[in-house]
Amino acid sequence: MVVSGAVTLANVAAVLEEGRRHVDEGVRVIDLGEVTEMDSSLLAALLAWLRDAKAKQGELAFAEMPEALRTLARLYGVDELLPVAAASH
């Protein structure tokens, strides 16, 4: 799954539901490289997807995490909870 465009409080509910469908289908990597704008609601979505995957005994990792998101995760003290997928290139 690739998350693209802006992910903010204005649209995070739709992004969250789309991601949940993919996680339910067994997606193991979510690519964040095409996110153009974000706020802390994206971080909340990532944590929700991780919870969903764990509930299904699945694994989930994030690729191409924007630096701003990494900074937010560090600020909130949850950076170590976000598994990073190996670079594909």
C-alpha positions as CSV (number, residue, x, y, z in Angstrom):
1,M,0.0,0.0,0.0
2,V,1.2,3.5,-0.8
3,V,-0.1,6.5,1.1
4,S,0.1,9.6,-1.0
5,G,-0.8,13.3,-0.8
6,A,-1.8,15.1,2.3
7,V,-2.7,13.2,5.5
8,T,-4.2,15.6,8.0
9,L,-7.0,15.7,10.5
10,A,-9.3,16.7,7.6
11,N,-8.9,13.3,5.8
12,V,-7.3,10.9,8.2
13,A,-10.5,9.0,8.8
14,A,-10.7,7.9,5.1
15,V,-6.9,7.1,5.0
16,L,-7.2,5.1,8.2
17,E,-10.1,3.0,6.8
18,E,-8.3,2.4,3.5
19,G,-5.2,1.3,5.4
20,R,-7.3,-1.0,7.6
21,R,-8.7,-2.8,4.6
22,H,-5.2,-3.4,3.3
23,V,-3.9,-4.6,6.7
24,D,-6.9,-7.0,6.8
25,E,-5.9,-8.3,3.4
26,G,-2.4,-9.0,4.7
27,V,-0.4,-6.1,3.5
28,R,3.0,-6.1,5.4
29,V,4.5,-2.8,4.2
30,I,3.0,0.6,3.9
31,D,5.0,3.1,1.8
32,L,4.8,6.7,3.0
33,G,7.2,8.1,0.4
34,E,4.4,10.0,-1.5
35,V,3.0,11.8,1.6
36,T,3.2,15.5,0.7
37,E,1.7,17.0,3.9
38,M,1.0,15.5,7.3
39,D,0.3,16.2,10.9
40,S,0.1,14.1,14.0
41,S,-3.0,12.3,12.8
42,L,-0.9,10.3,10.4
43,L,1.2,9.1,13.4
44,A,-2.1,8.0,15.1
45,A,-3.1,6.1,11.9
46,L,0.2,4.3,11.8
47,L,-0.2,3.2,15.4
48,A,-3.7,2.0,14.7
49,W,-2.6,0.0,11.7
50,L,0.1,-1.6,13.8
51,R,-2.5,-2.5,16.5
52,D,-4.7,-4.0,13.8
53,A,-1.9,-6.1,12.3
54,K,-0.8,-7.3,15.7
55,A,-4.4,-8.3,16.6
56,K,-4.3,-10.5,13.4
57,Q,-0.9,-12.0,14.4
58,G,0.5,-10.1,11.4
59,E,3.6,-8.0,10.9
60,L,3.6,-4.5,9.5
61,A,6.4,-2.1,8.6
62,F,6.7,1.4,7.1
63,A,8.8,2.3,4.1
64,E,10.0,5.8,3.0
65,M,9.0,7.4,6.2
66,P,9.2,11.3,5.8
67,E,11.7,12.9,8.1
68,A,8.9,15.2,9.6
69,L,7.1,12.0,10.6
70,R,10.2,10.5,12.2
71,T,10.6,13.8,14.1
72,L,7.0,13.7,15.3
73,A,7.4,10.1,16.4
74,R,10.5,11.0,18.4
75,L,8.8,14.0,20.0
76,Y,5.9,11.8,21.1
77,G,8.3,9.0,22.3
78,V,6.9,6.4,19.9
79,D,9.6,6.2,17.3
80,E,10.8,2.8,18.5
81,L,7.3,1.4,18.1
82,L,7.3,2.1,14.3
83,P,9.1,-0.8,12.4
84,V,10.9,0.5,9.3
85,A,10.9,-1.6,6.2
86,A,14.2,-2.2,4.4
87,A,14.8,0.1,1.5
88,S,13.7,-1.4,-1.8
89,H,16.2,0.4,-3.9
